[in-house]
């Protein structure tokens, strides 16, 4: 049994773009065009849009 996969999660993958609201890493690469939001801010924005009538 190896625990290497846990270490890969921290520094694996492409460099991620920052969330434009809270500056946390998003699920999008830095090359992503447009506004990038982290999962939490993306969910909050969706809630605001759904409730805005």
mmCIF entry with sequence, helices, sheets and N, C-alpha, C, O atoms, coordinates in Angstrom:
data_MODEL
# 
_entry.id   MODEL 
# 
_entity.id                         1 
_entity.type                       polymer 
_entity.pdbx_number_of_molecules   1 
# 
_entity_poly.entity_id                      1 
_entity_poly.type                           'polypeptide(L)' 
_entity_poly.nstd_linkage                   no 
_entity_poly.nstd_monomer                   no 
_entity_poly.pdbx_seq_one_letter_code       
;(UNK)(UNK)(UNK)(UNK)(UNK)(UNK)(UNK)(UNK)(UNK)(UNK)(UNK)(UNK)(UNK)(UNK)(UNK)(UNK)
(UNK)(UNK)(UNK)(UNK)(UNK)(UNK)(UNK)(UNK)(UNK)(UNK)(UNK)(UNK)(UNK)(UNK)(UNK)(UNK)
(UNK)(UNK)(UNK)(UNK)(UNK)(UNK)(UNK)(UNK)(UNK)(UNK)(UNK)(UNK)(UNK)(UNK)(UNK)(UNK)
(UNK)(UNK)(UNK)(UNK)(UNK)
;
_entity_poly.pdbx_seq_one_letter_code_can   XXXXXXXXXXXXXXXXXXXXXXXXXXXXXXXXXXXXXXXXXXXXXXXXXXXXX 
_entity_poly.pdbx_strand_id                 A 
# 
loop_
_entity_poly_seq.entity_id 
_entity_poly_seq.num 
_entity_poly_seq.mon_id 
_entity_poly_seq.hetero 
1 1  UNK n 
1 2  UNK n 
1 3  UNK n 
1 4  UNK n 
1 5  UNK n 
1 6  UNK n 
1 7  UNK n 
1 8  UNK n 
1 9  UNK n 
1 10 UNK n 
1 11 UNK n 
1 12 UNK n 
1 13 UNK n 
1 14 UNK n 
1 15 UNK n 
1 16 UNK n 
1 17 UNK n 
1 18 UNK n 
1 19 UNK n 
1 20 UNK n 
1 21 UNK n 
1 22 UNK n 
1 23 UNK n 
1 24 UNK n 
1 25 UNK n 
1 26 UNK n 
1 27 UNK n 
1 28 UNK n 
1 29 UNK n 
1 30 UNK n 
1 31 UNK n 
1 32 UNK n 
1 33 UNK n 
1 34 UNK n 
1 35 UNK n 
1 36 UNK n 
1 37 UNK n 
1 38 UNK n 
1 39 UNK n 
1 40 UNK n 
1 41 UNK n 
1 42 UNK n 
1 43 UNK n 
1 44 UNK n 
1 45 UNK n 
1 46 UNK n 
1 47 UNK n 
1 48 UNK n 
1 49 UNK n 
1 50 UNK n 
1 51 UNK n 
1 52 UNK n 
1 53 UNK n 
# 
_struct_asym.id          A 
_struct_asym.entity_id   1 
# 
loop_
_struct_conf.conf_type_id 
_struct_conf.id 
_struct_conf.pdbx_PDB_helix_id 
_struct_conf.beg_label_comp_id 
_struct_conf.beg_label_asym_id 
_struct_conf.beg_label_seq_id 
_struct_conf.pdbx_beg_PDB_ins_code 
_struct_conf.end_label_comp_id 
_struct_conf.end_label_asym_id 
_struct_conf.end_label_seq_id 
_struct_conf.pdbx_end_PDB_ins_code 
_struct_conf.beg_auth_comp_id 
_struct_conf.beg_auth_asym_id 
_struct_conf.beg_auth_seq_id 
_struct_conf.end_auth_comp_id 
_struct_conf.end_auth_asym_id 
_struct_conf.end_auth_seq_id 
_struct_conf.pdbx_PDB_helix_class 
_struct_conf.details 
_struct_conf.pdbx_PDB_helix_length 
HELX_P HELX_P1 AA1 UNK A 4  ? UNK A 11 ? UNK A 4  UNK A 11 1 ? 8  
HELX_P HELX_P2 AA2 UNK A 39 ? UNK A 51 ? UNK A 39 UNK A 51 1 ? 13 
# 
_struct_conf_type.id          HELX_P 
_struct_conf_type.criteria    ? 
_struct_conf_type.reference   ? 
# 
_struct_sheet.id               AA1 
_struct_sheet.type             ? 
_struct_sheet.number_strands   2 
_struct_sheet.details          ? 
# 
_struct_sheet_order.sheet_id     AA1 
_struct_sheet_order.range_id_1   1 
_struct_sheet_order.range_id_2   2 
_struct_sheet_order.offset       ? 
_struct_sheet_order.sense        anti-parallel 
# 
loop_
_struct_sheet_range.sheet_id 
_struct_sheet_range.id 
_struct_sheet_range.beg_label_comp_id 
_struct_sheet_range.beg_label_asym_id 
_struct_sheet_range.beg_label_seq_id 
_struct_sheet_range.pdbx_beg_PDB_ins_code 
_struct_sheet_range.end_label_comp_id 
_struct_sheet_range.end_label_asym_id 
_struct_sheet_range.end_label_seq_id 
_struct_sheet_range.pdbx_end_PDB_ins_code 
_struct_sheet_range.beg_auth_comp_id 
_struct_sheet_range.beg_auth_asym_id 
_struct_sheet_range.beg_auth_seq_id 
_struct_sheet_range.end_auth_comp_id 
_struct_sheet_range.end_auth_asym_id 
_struct_sheet_range.end_auth_seq_id 
AA1 1 UNK A 16 ? UNK A 18 ? UNK A 16 UNK A 18 
AA1 2 UNK A 25 ? UNK A 29 ? UNK A 25 UNK A 29 
# 
loop_
_atom_site.group_PDB 
_atom_site.id 
_atom_site.type_symbol 
_atom_site.label_atom_id 
_atom_site.label_alt_id 
_atom_site.label_comp_id 
_atom_site.label_asym_id 
_atom_site.label_entity_id 
_atom_site.label_seq_id 
_atom_site.pdbx_PDB_ins_code 
_atom_site.Cartn_x 
_atom_site.Cartn_y 
_atom_site.Cartn_z 
_atom_site.occupancy 
_atom_site.B_iso_or_equiv 
_atom_site.pdbx_formal_charge 
_atom_site.auth_seq_id 
_atom_site.auth_comp_id 
_atom_site.auth_asym_id 
_atom_site.auth_atom_id 
_atom_site.pdbx_PDB_model_num 
ATOM 1   N N  . UNK A 1 1  ? 0.834   -1.187 0.000   1.00 0.00 ? 1  UNK A N  1 
ATOM 2   C CA . UNK A 1 1  ? 0.000   0.000  0.000   1.00 0.00 ? 1  UNK A CA 1 
ATOM 3   C C  . UNK A 1 1  ? 0.873   1.244  0.000   1.00 0.00 ? 1  UNK A C  1 
ATOM 4   O O  . UNK A 1 1  ? 1.830   1.340  0.768   1.00 0.00 ? 1  UNK A O  1 
ATOM 5   N N  . UNK A 1 2  ? 0.543   2.188  -0.858  1.00 0.00 ? 2  UNK A N  1 
ATOM 6   C CA . UNK A 1 2  ? 1.342   3.394  -0.997  1.00 0.00 ? 2  UNK A CA 1 
ATOM 7   C C  . UNK A 1 2  ? 0.481   4.625  -0.745  1.00 0.00 ? 2  UNK A C  1 
ATOM 8   O O  . UNK A 1 2  ? -0.691  4.672  -1.119  1.00 0.00 ? 2  UNK A O  1 
ATOM 9   N N  . UNK A 1 3  ? 1.086   5.617  -0.106  1.00 0.00 ? 3  UNK A N  1 
ATOM 10  C CA . UNK A 1 3  ? 0.373   6.868  0.158   1.00 0.00 ? 3  UNK A CA 1 
ATOM 11  C C  . UNK A 1 3  ? 0.832   7.975  -0.779  1.00 0.00 ? 3  UNK A C  1 
ATOM 12  O O  . UNK A 1 3  ? 0.633   9.152  -0.477  1.00 0.00 ? 3  UNK A O  1 
ATOM 13  N N  . UNK A 1 4  ? 1.435   7.630  -1.897  1.00 0.00 ? 4  UNK A N  1 
ATOM 14  C CA . UNK A 1 4  ? 1.929   8.617  -2.843  1.00 0.00 ? 4  UNK A CA 1 
ATOM 15  C C  . UNK A 1 4  ? 0.809   9.433  -3.469  1.00 0.00 ? 4  UNK A C  1 
ATOM 16  O O  . UNK A 1 4  ? 1.010   10.600 -3.806  1.00 0.00 ? 4  UNK A O  1 
ATOM 17  N N  . UNK A 1 5  ? -0.361  8.841  -3.628  1.00 0.00 ? 5  UNK A N  1 
ATOM 18  C CA . UNK A 1 5  ? -1.471  9.541  -4.268  1.00 0.00 ? 5  UNK A CA 1 
ATOM 19  C C  . UNK A 1 5  ? -1.909  10.766 -3.472  1.00 0.00 ? 5  UNK A C  1 
ATOM 20  O O  . UNK A 1 5  ? -2.318  11.770 -4.056  1.00 0.00 ? 5  UNK A O  1 
ATOM 21  N N  . UNK A 1 6  ? -1.829  10.692 -2.151  1.00 0.00 ? 6  UNK A N  1 
ATOM 22  C CA . UNK A 1 6  ? -2.203  11.845 -1.336  1.00 0.00 ? 6  UNK A CA 1 
ATOM 23  C C  . UNK A 1 6  ? -1.248  13.008 -1.579  1.00 0.00 ? 6  UNK A C  1 
ATOM 24  O O  . UNK A 1 6  ? -1.682  14.159 -1.630  1.00 0.00 ? 6  UNK A O  1 
ATOM 25  N N  . UNK A 1 7  ? 0.028   12.732 -1.729  1.00 0.00 ? 7  UNK A N  1 
ATOM 26  C CA . UNK A 1 7  ? 1.005   13.779 -1.984  1.00 0.00 ? 7  UNK A CA 1 
ATOM 27  C C  . UNK A 1 7  ? 0.816   14.378 -3.377  1.00 0.00 ? 7  UNK A C  1 
ATOM 28  O O  . UNK A 1 7  ? 1.069   15.567 -3.572  1.00 0.00 ? 7  UNK A O  1 
ATOM 29  N N  . UNK A 1 8  ? 0.376   13.576 -4.347  1.00 0.00 ? 8  UNK A N  1 
ATOM 30  C CA . UNK A 1 8  ? 0.159   14.058 -5.707  1.00 0.00 ? 8  UNK A CA 1 
ATOM 31  C C  . UNK A 1 8  ? -0.947  15.104 -5.774  1.00 0.00 ? 8  UNK A C  1 
ATOM 32  O O  . UNK A 1 8  ? -0.898  15.998 -6.619  1.00 0.00 ? 8  UNK A O  1 
ATOM 33  N N  . UNK A 1 9  ? -1.935  15.005 -4.903  1.00 0.00 ? 9  UNK A N  1 
ATOM 34  C CA . UNK A 1 9  ? -3.057  15.942 -4.924  1.00 0.00 ? 9  UNK A CA 1 
ATOM 35  C C  . UNK A 1 9  ? -2.613  17.370 -4.611  1.00 0.00 ? 9  UNK A C  1 
ATOM 36  O O  . UNK A 1 9  ? -3.222  18.320 -5.102  1.00 0.00 ? 9  UNK A O  1 
ATOM 37  N N  . UNK A 1 10 ? -1.579  17.536 -3.815  1.00 0.00 ? 10 UNK A N  1 
ATOM 38  C CA . UNK A 1 10 ? -1.145  18.869 -3.400  1.00 0.00 ? 10 UNK A CA 1 
ATOM 39  C C  . UNK A 1 10 ? -0.439  19.623 -4.519  1.00 0.00 ? 10 UNK A C  1 
ATOM 40  O O  . UNK A 1 10 ? -0.677  20.815 -4.709  1.00 0.00 ? 10 UNK A O  1 
ATOM 41  N N  . UNK A 1 11 ? 0.432   18.935 -5.265  1.00 0.00 ? 11 UNK A N  1 
ATOM 42  C CA . UNK A 1 11 ? 1.189   19.642 -6.277  1.00 0.00 ? 11 UNK A CA 1 
ATOM 43  C C  . UNK A 1 11 ? 0.982   19.086 -7.677  1.00 0.00 ? 11 UNK A C  1 
ATOM 44  O O  . UNK A 1 11 ? 1.738   19.421 -8.589  1.00 0.00 ? 11 UNK A O  1 
ATOM 45  N N  . UNK A 1 12 ? -0.023  18.247 -7.864  1.00 0.00 ? 12 UNK A N  1 
ATOM 46  C CA . UNK A 1 12 ? -0.305  17.710 -9.186  1.00 0.00 ? 12 UNK A CA 1 
ATOM 47  C C  . UNK A 1 12 ? -1.259  18.605 -9.951  1.00 0.00 ? 12 UNK A C  1 
ATOM 48  O O  . UNK A 1 12 ? -1.967  19.420 -9.359  1.00 0.00 ? 12 UNK A O  1 
ATOM 49  N N  . UNK A 1 13 ? -1.279  18.454 -11.254 1.00 0.00 ? 13 UNK A N  1 
ATOM 50  C CA . UNK A 1 13 ? -2.211  19.212 -12.076 1.00 0.00 ? 13 UNK A CA 1 
ATOM 51  C C  . UNK A 1 13 ? -1.640  20.525 -12.548 1.00 0.00 ? 13 UNK A C  1 
ATOM 52  O O  . UNK A 1 13 ? -0.532  20.908 -12.171 1.00 0.00 ? 13 UNK A O  1 
ATOM 53  N N  . UNK A 1 14 ? -2.402  21.215 -13.378 1.00 0.00 ? 14 UNK A N  1 
ATOM 54  C CA . UNK A 1 14 ? -1.941  22.487 -13.935 1.00 0.00 ? 14 UNK A CA 1 
ATOM 55  C C  . UNK A 1 14 ? -1.964  23.597 -12.876 1.00 0.00 ? 14 UNK A C  1 
ATOM 56  O O  . UNK A 1 14 ? -2.596  23.447 -11.831 1.00 0.00 ? 14 UNK A O  1 
ATOM 57  N N  . UNK A 1 15 ? -1.276  24.705 -13.150 1.00 0.00 ? 15 UNK A N  1 
ATOM 58  C CA . UNK A 1 15 ? -1.404  25.835 -12.222 1.00 0.00 ? 15 UNK A CA 1 
ATOM 59  C C  . UNK A 1 15 ? -2.830  26.378 -12.324 1.00 0.00 ? 15 UNK A C  1 
ATOM 60  O O  . UNK A 1 15 ? -3.298  26.708 -13.414 1.00 0.00 ? 15 UNK A O  1 
ATOM 61  N N  . UNK A 1 16 ? -3.503  26.467 -11.205 1.00 0.00 ? 16 UNK A N  1 
ATOM 62  C CA . UNK A 1 16 ? -4.904  26.870 -11.205 1.00 0.00 ? 16 UNK A CA 1 
ATOM 63  C C  . UNK A 1 16 ? -5.064  28.378 -11.065 1.00 0.00 ? 16 UNK A C  1 
ATOM 64  O O  . UNK A 1 16 ? -4.266  29.038 -10.399 1.00 0.00 ? 16 UNK A O  1 
ATOM 65  N N  . UNK A 1 17 ? -6.096  28.915 -11.695 1.00 0.00 ? 17 UNK A N  1 
ATOM 66  C CA . UNK A 1 17 ? -6.414  30.337 -11.603 1.00 0.00 ? 17 UNK A CA 1 
ATOM 67  C C  . UNK A 1 17 ? -6.949  30.657 -10.213 1.00 0.00 ? 17 UNK A C  1 
ATOM 68  O O  . UNK A 1 17 ? -7.502  29.788 -9.539  1.00 0.00 ? 17 UNK A O  1 
ATOM 69  N N  . UNK A 1 18 ? -6.783  31.906 -9.787  1.00 0.00 ? 18 UNK A N  1 
ATOM 70  C CA . UNK A 1 18 ? -7.334  32.352 -8.508  1.00 0.00 ? 18 UNK A CA 1 
ATOM 71  C C  . UNK A 1 18 ? -8.792  32.747 -8.680  1.00 0.00 ? 18 UNK A C  1 
ATOM 72  O O  . UNK A 1 18 ? -9.191  33.230 -9.739  1.00 0.00 ? 18 UNK A O  1 
ATOM 73  N N  . UNK A 1 19 ? -9.578  32.544 -7.645  1.00 0.00 ? 19 UNK A N  1 
ATOM 74  C CA . UNK A 1 19 ? -10.953 33.024 -7.617  1.00 0.00 ? 19 UNK A CA 1 
ATOM 75  C C  . UNK A 1 19 ? -10.906 34.553 -7.605  1.00 0.00 ? 19 UNK A C  1 
ATOM 76  O O  . UNK A 1 19 ? -10.120 35.139 -6.860  1.00 0.00 ? 19 UNK A O  1 
ATOM 77  N N  . UNK A 1 20 ? -11.727 35.196 -8.410  1.00 0.00 ? 20 UNK A N  1 
ATOM 78  C CA . UNK A 1 20 ? -11.711 36.664 -8.471  1.00 0.00 ? 20 UNK A CA 1 
ATOM 79  C C  . UNK A 1 20 ? -12.334 37.303 -7.232  1.00 0.00 ? 20 UNK A C  1 
ATOM 80  O O  . UNK A 1 20 ? -12.163 38.501 -7.008  1.00 0.00 ? 20 UNK A O  1 
ATOM 81  N N  . UNK A 1 21 ? -13.046 36.529 -6.431  1.00 0.00 ? 21 UNK A N  1 
ATOM 82  C CA . UNK A 1 21 ? -13.672 37.078 -5.230  1.00 0.00 ? 21 UNK A CA 1 
ATOM 83  C C  . UNK A 1 21 ? -12.860 36.829 -3.963  1.00 0.00 ? 21 UNK A C  1 
ATOM 84  O O  . UNK A 1 21 ? -12.656 37.749 -3.170  1.00 0.00 ? 21 UNK A O  1 
ATOM 85  N N  . UNK A 1 22 ? -12.394 35.593 -3.762  1.00 0.00 ? 22 UNK A N  1 
ATOM 86  C CA . UNK A 1 22 ? -11.718 35.267 -2.501  1.00 0.00 ? 22 UNK A CA 1 
ATOM 87  C C  . UNK A 1 22 ? -10.250 34.885 -2.667  1.00 0.00 ? 22 UNK A C  1 
ATOM 88  O O  . UNK A 1 22 ? -9.565  34.659 -1.670  1.00 0.00 ? 22 UNK A O  1 
ATOM 89  N N  . UNK A 1 23 ? -9.749  34.806 -3.901  1.00 0.00 ? 23 UNK A N  1 
ATOM 90  C CA . UNK A 1 23 ? -8.349  34.499 -4.210  1.00 0.00 ? 23 UNK A CA 1 
ATOM 91  C C  . UNK A 1 23 ? -7.933  33.059 -3.913  1.00 0.00 ? 23 UNK A C  1 
ATOM 92  O O  . UNK A 1 23 ? -6.741  32.755 -3.961  1.00 0.00 ? 23 UNK A O  1 
ATOM 93  N N  . UNK A 1 24 ? -8.877  32.160 -3.608  1.00 0.00 ? 24 UNK A N  1 
ATOM 94  C CA . UNK A 1 24 ? -8.541  30.749 -3.421  1.00 0.00 ? 24 UNK A CA 1 
ATOM 95  C C  . UNK A 1 24 ? -8.390  30.103 -4.794  1.00 0.00 ? 24 UNK A C  1 
ATOM 96  O O  . UNK A 1 24 ? -8.917  30.622 -5.778  1.00 0.00 ? 24 UNK A O  1 
ATOM 97  N N  . UNK A 1 25 ? -7.677  28.975 -4.876  1.00 0.00 ? 25 UNK A N  1 
ATOM 98  C CA . UNK A 1 25 ? -7.525  28.293 -6.175  1.00 0.00 ? 25 UNK A CA 1 
ATOM 99  C C  . UNK A 1 25 ? -8.873  27.793 -6.692  1.00 0.00 ? 25 UNK A C  1 
ATOM 100 O O  . UNK A 1 25 ? -9.719  27.341 -5.921  1.00 0.00 ? 25 UNK A O  1 
ATOM 101 N N  . UNK A 1 26 ? -9.055  27.881 -7.987  1.00 0.00 ? 26 UNK A N  1 
ATOM 102 C CA . UNK A 1 26 ? -10.279 27.397 -8.613  1.00 0.00 ? 26 UNK A CA 1 
ATOM 103 C C  . UNK A 1 26 ? -10.024 26.031 -9.246  1.00 0.00 ? 26 UNK A C  1 
ATOM 104 O O  . UNK A 1 26 ? -8.935  25.472 -9.109  1.00 0.00 ? 26 UNK A O  1 
ATOM 105 N N  . UNK A 1 27 ? -11.011 25.505 -9.925  1.00 0.00 ? 27 UNK A N  1 
ATOM 106 C CA . UNK A 1 27 ? -10.864 24.248 -10.652 1.00 0.00 ? 27 UNK A CA 1 
ATOM 107 C C  . UNK A 1 27 ? -10.418 24.499 -12.086 1.00 0.00 ? 27 UNK A C  1 
ATOM 108 O O  . UNK A 1 27 ? -10.294 23.561 -12.873 1.00 0.00 ? 27 UNK A O  1 
ATOM 109 N N  . UNK A 1 28 ? -10.177 25.766 -12.429 1.00 0.00 ? 28 UNK A N  1 
ATOM 110 C CA . UNK A 1 28 ? -9.840  26.142 -13.798 1.00 0.00 ? 28 UNK A CA 1 
ATOM 111 C C  . UNK A 1 28 ? -8.349  26.425 -13.937 1.00 0.00 ? 28 UNK A C  1 
ATOM 112 O O  . UNK A 1 28 ? -7.735  26.951 -13.009 1.00 0.00 ? 28 UNK A O  1 
ATOM 113 N N  . UNK A 1 29 ? -7.761  26.086 -15.078 1.00 0.00 ? 29 UNK A N  1 
ATOM 114 C CA . UNK A 1 29 ? -6.345  26.419 -15.288 1.00 0.00 ? 29 UNK A CA 1 
ATOM 115 C C  . UNK A 1 29 ? -6.163  27.928 -15.439 1.00 0.00 ? 29 UNK A C  1 
ATOM 116 O O  . UNK A 1 29 ? -7.117  28.645 -15.738 1.00 0.00 ? 29 UNK A O  1 
ATOM 117 N N  . UNK A 1 30 ? -4.943  28.403 -15.233 1.00 0.00 ? 30 UNK A N  1 
ATOM 118 C CA . UNK A 1 30 ? -4.665  29.841 -15.358 1.00 0.00 ? 30 UNK A CA 1 
ATOM 119 C C  . UNK A 1 30 ? -4.953  30.362 -16.754 1.00 0.00 ? 30 UNK A C  1 
ATOM 120 O O  . UNK A 1 30 ? -5.183  31.558 -16.934 1.00 0.00 ? 30 UNK A O  1 
ATOM 121 N N  . UNK A 1 31 ? -4.945  29.477 -17.745 1.00 0.00 ? 31 UNK A N  1 
ATOM 122 C CA . UNK A 1 31 ? -5.203  29.898 -19.126 1.00 0.00 ? 31 UNK A CA 1 
ATOM 123 C C  . UNK A 1 31 ? -6.687  30.106 -19.412 1.00 0.00 ? 31 UNK A C  1 
ATOM 124 O O  . UNK A 1 31 ? -7.045  30.522 -20.514 1.00 0.00 ? 31 UNK A O  1 
ATOM 125 N N  . UNK A 1 32 ? -7.557  29.825 -18.441 1.00 0.00 ? 32 UNK A N  1 
ATOM 126 C CA . UNK A 1 32 ? -9.005  29.982 -18.610 1.00 0.00 ? 32 UNK A CA 1 
ATOM 127 C C  . UNK A 1 32 ? -9.350  31.445 -18.835 1.00 0.00 ? 32 UNK A C  1 
ATOM 128 O O  . UNK A 1 32 ? -8.895  32.312 -18.088 1.00 0.00 ? 32 UNK A O  1 
ATOM 129 N N  . UNK A 1 33 ? -10.147 31.726 -19.852 1.00 0.00 ? 33 UNK A N  1 
ATOM 130 C CA . UNK A 1 33 ? -10.574 33.095 -20.145 1.00 0.00 ? 33 UNK A CA 1 
ATOM 131 C C  . UNK A 1 33 ? -11.785 33.446 -19.290 1.00 0.00 ? 33 UNK A C  1 
ATOM 132 O O  . UNK A 1 33 ? -12.577 32.571 -18.940 1.00 0.00 ? 33 UNK A O  1 
ATOM 133 N N  . UNK A 1 34 ? -11.926 34.709 -18.959 1.00 0.00 ? 34 UNK A N  1 
ATOM 134 C CA . UNK A 1 34 ? -13.105 35.191 -18.255 1.00 0.00 ? 34 UNK A CA 1 
ATOM 135 C C  . UNK A 1 34 ? -12.971 35.121 -16.745 1.00 0.00 ? 34 UNK A C  1 
ATOM 136 O O  . UNK A 1 34 ? -11.881 34.913 -16.212 1.00 0.00 ? 34 UNK A O  1 
ATOM 137 N N  . UNK A 1 35 ? -14.098 35.298 -16.061 1.00 0.00 ? 35 UNK A N  1 
ATOM 138 C CA . UNK A 1 35 ? -14.153 35.320 -14.608 1.00 0.00 ? 35 UNK A CA 1 
ATOM 139 C C  . UNK A 1 35 ? -14.049 33.891 -14.088 1.00 0.00 ? 35 UNK A C  1 
ATOM 140 O O  . UNK A 1 35 ? -14.792 33.009 -14.519 1.00 0.00 ? 35 UNK A O  1 
ATOM 141 N N  . UNK A 1 36 ? -13.121 33.668 -13.161 1.00 0.00 ? 36 UNK A N  1 
ATOM 142 C CA . UNK A 1 36 ? -12.971 32.343 -12.560 1.00 0.00 ? 36 UNK A CA 1 
ATOM 143 C C  . UNK A 1 36 ? -13.343 32.418 -11.090 1.00 0.00 ? 36 UNK A C  1 
ATOM 144 O O  . UNK A 1 36 ? -12.884 33.302 -10.367 1.00 0.00 ? 36 UNK A O  1 
ATOM 145 N N  . UNK A 1 37 ? -14.170 31.490 -10.657 1.00 0.00 ? 37 UNK A N  1 
ATOM 146 C CA . UNK A 1 37 ? -14.617 31.433 -9.272  1.00 0.00 ? 37 UNK A CA 1 
ATOM 147 C C  . UNK A 1 37 ? -14.290 30.067 -8.680  1.00 0.00 ? 37 UNK A C  1 
ATOM 148 O O  . UNK A 1 37 ? -14.313 29.059 -9.386  1.00 0.00 ? 37 UNK A O  1 
ATOM 149 N N  . UNK A 1 38 ? -13.984 30.034 -7.375  1.00 0.00 ? 38 UNK A N  1 
ATOM 150 C CA . UNK A 1 38 ? -13.780 28.761 -6.691  1.00 0.00 ? 38 UNK A CA 1 
ATOM 151 C C  . UNK A 1 38 ? -15.153 28.095 -6.535  1.00 0.00 ? 38 UNK A C  1 
ATOM 152 O O  . UNK A 1 38 ? -16.176 28.759 -6.708  1.00 0.00 ? 38 UNK A O  1 
ATOM 153 N N  . UNK A 1 39 ? -15.194 26.810 -6.214  1.00 0.00 ? 39 UNK A N  1 
ATOM 154 C CA . UNK A 1 39 ? -16.492 26.135 -6.084  1.00 0.00 ? 39 UNK A CA 1 
ATOM 155 C C  . UNK A 1 39 ? -17.447 26.802 -5.094  1.00 0.00 ? 39 UNK A C  1 
ATOM 156 O O  . UNK A 1 39 ? -18.651 26.849 -5.343  1.00 0.00 ? 39 UNK A O  1 
ATOM 157 N N  . UNK A 1 40 ? -16.932 27.317 -3.981  1.00 0.00 ? 40 UNK A N  1 
ATOM 158 C CA . UNK A 1 40 ? -17.790 27.953 -2.971  1.00 0.00 ? 40 UNK A CA 1 
ATOM 159 C C  . UNK A 1 40 ? -18.399 29.241 -3.517  1.00 0.00 ? 40 UNK A C  1 
ATOM 160 O O  . UNK A 1 40 ? -19.609 29.444 -3.416  1.00 0.00 ? 40 UNK A O  1 
ATOM 161 N N  . UNK A 1 41 ? -17.575 30.109 -4.092  1.00 0.00 ? 41 UNK A N  1 
ATOM 162 C CA . UNK A 1 41 ? -18.084 31.371 -4.639  1.00 0.00 ? 41 UNK A CA 1 
ATOM 163 C C  . UNK A 1 41 ? -19.002 31.119 -5.833  1.00 0.00 ? 41 UNK A C  1 
ATOM 164 O O  . UNK A 1 41 ? -19.989 31.829 -6.020  1.00 0.00 ? 41 UNK A O  1 
ATOM 165 N N  . UNK A 1 42 ? -18.678 30.111 -6.638  1.00 0.00 ? 42 UNK A N  1 
ATOM 166 C CA . UNK A 1 42 ? -19.519 29.768 -7.779  1.00 0.00 ? 42 UNK A CA 1 
ATOM 167 C C  . UNK A 1 42 ? -20.911 29.354 -7.310  1.00 0.00 ? 42 UNK A C  1 
ATOM 168 O O  . UNK A 1 42 ? -21.914 29.750 -7.904  1.00 0.00 ? 42 UNK A O  1 
ATOM 169 N N  . UNK A 1 43 ? -20.969 28.558 -6.246  1.00 0.00 ? 43 UNK A N  1 
ATOM 170 C CA . UNK A 1 43 ? -22.253 28.121 -5.687  1.00 0.00 ? 43 UNK A CA 1 
ATOM 171 C C  . UNK A 1 43 ? -23.021 29.320 -5.121  1.00 0.00 ? 43 UNK A C  1 
ATOM 172 O O  . UNK A 1 43 ? -24.230 29.437 -5.321  1.00 0.00 ? 43 UNK A O  1 
ATOM 173 N N  . UNK A 1 44 ? -22.314 30.208 -4.416  1.00 0.00 ? 44 UNK A N  1 
ATOM 174 C CA . UNK A 1 44 ? -22.973 31.381 -3.843  1.00 0.00 ? 44 UNK A CA 1 
ATOM 175 C C  . UNK A 1 44 ? -23.529 32.299 -4.932  1.00 0.00 ? 44 UNK A C  1 
ATOM 176 O O  . UNK A 1 44 ? -24.629 32.833 -4.790  1.00 0.00 ? 44 UNK A O  1 
ATOM 177 N N  . UNK A 1 45 ? -22.787 32.479 -6.000  1.00 0.00 ? 45 UNK A N  1 
ATOM 178 C CA . UNK A 1 45 ? -23.267 33.299 -7.121  1.00 0.00 ? 45 UNK A CA 1 
ATOM 179 C C  . UNK A 1 45 ? -24.501 32.666 -7.760  1.00 0.00 ? 45 UNK A C  1 
ATOM 180 O O  . UNK A 1 45 ? -25.436 33.374 -8.136  1.00 0.00 ? 45 UNK A O  1 
ATOM 181 N N  . UNK A 1 46 ? -24.512 31.355 -7.885  1.00 0.00 ? 46 UNK A N  1 
ATOM 182 C CA . UNK A 1 46 ? -25.674 30.653 -8.448  1.00 0.00 ? 46 UNK A CA 1 
ATOM 183 C C  . UNK A 1 46 ? -26.902 30.838 -7.558  1.00 0.00 ? 46 UNK A C  1 
ATOM 184 O O  . UNK A 1 46 ? -28.014 30.999 -8.061  1.00 0.00 ? 46 UNK A O  1 
ATOM 185 N N  . UNK A 1 47 ? -26.706 30.814 -6.240  1.00 0.00 ? 47 UNK A N  1 
ATOM 186 C CA . UNK A 1 47 ? -27.810 31.034 -5.301  1.00 0.00 ? 47 UNK A CA 1 
ATOM 187 C C  . UNK A 1 47 ? -28.362 32.460 -5.434  1.00 0.00 ? 47 UNK A C  1 
ATOM 188 O O  . UNK A 1 47 ? -29.577 32.660 -5.423  1.00 0.00 ? 47 UNK A O  1 
ATOM 189 N N  . UNK A 1 48 ? -27.473 33.442 -5.557  1.00 0.00 ? 48 UNK A N  1 
ATOM 190 C CA . UNK A 1 48 ? -27.918 34.825 -5.713  1.00 0.00 ? 48 UNK A CA 1 
ATOM 191 C C  . UNK A 1 48 ? -28.718 34.994 -7.001  1.00 0.00 ? 48 UNK A C  1 
ATOM 192 O O  . UNK A 1 48 ? -29.752 35.662 -7.005  1.00 0.00 ? 48 UNK A O  1 
ATOM 193 N N  . UNK A 1 49 ? -28.250 34.399 -8.087  1.00 0.00 ? 49 UNK A N  1 
ATOM 194 C CA . UNK A 1 49 ? -28.940 34.512 -9.358  1.00 0.00 ? 49 UNK A CA 1 
ATOM 195 C C  . UNK A 1 49 ? -30.288 33.814 -9.333  1.00 0.00 ? 49 UNK A C  1 
ATOM 196 O O  . UNK A 1 49 ? -31.246 34.297 -9.936  1.00 0.00 ? 49 UNK A O  1 
ATOM 197 N N  . UNK A 1 50 ? -30.373 32.690 -8.647  1.00 0.00 ? 50 UNK A N  1 
ATOM 198 C CA . UNK A 1 50 ? -31.625 31.936 -8.579  1.00 0.00 ? 50 UNK A CA 1 
ATOM 199 C C  . UNK A 1 50 ? -32.680 32.660 -7.738  1.00 0.00 ? 50 UNK A C  1 
ATOM 200 O O  . UNK A 1 50 ? -33.877 32.542 -8.001  1.00 0.00 ? 50 UNK A O  1 
ATOM 201 N N  . UNK A 1 51 ? -32.240 33.391 -6.752  1.00 0.00 ? 51 UNK A N  1 
ATOM 202 C CA . UNK A 1 51 ? -33.165 34.059 -5.832  1.00 0.00 ? 51 UNK A CA 1 
ATOM 203 C C  . UNK A 1 51 ? -33.461 35.510 -6.238  1.00 0.00 ? 51 UNK A C  1 
ATOM 204 O O  . UNK A 1 51 ? -34.261 36.183 -5.587  1.00 0.00 ? 51 UNK A O  1 
ATOM 205 N N  . UNK A 1 52 ? -32.824 35.988 -7.301  1.00 0.00 ? 52 UNK A N  1 
ATOM 206 C CA . UNK A 1 52 ? -32.988 37.400 -7.641  1.00 0.00 ? 52 UNK A CA 1 
ATOM 207 C C  . UNK A 1 52 ? -34.291 37.704 -8.361  1.00 0.00 ? 52 UNK A C  1 
ATOM 208 O O  . UNK A 1 52 ? -34.605 38.866 -8.619  1.00 0.00 ? 52 UNK A O  1 
ATOM 209 N N  . UNK A 1 53 ? -35.034 36.688 -8.680  1.00 0.00 ? 53 UNK A N  1 
ATOM 210 C CA . UNK A 1 53 ? -36.371 36.870 -9.174  1.00 0.00 ? 53 UNK A CA 1 
ATOM 211 C C  . UNK A 1 53 ? -36.538 37.034 -10.608 1.00 0.00 ? 53 UNK A C  1 
ATOM 212 O O  . UNK A 1 53 ? -37.662 37.193 -11.085 1.00 0.00 ? 53 UNK A O  1 
# 
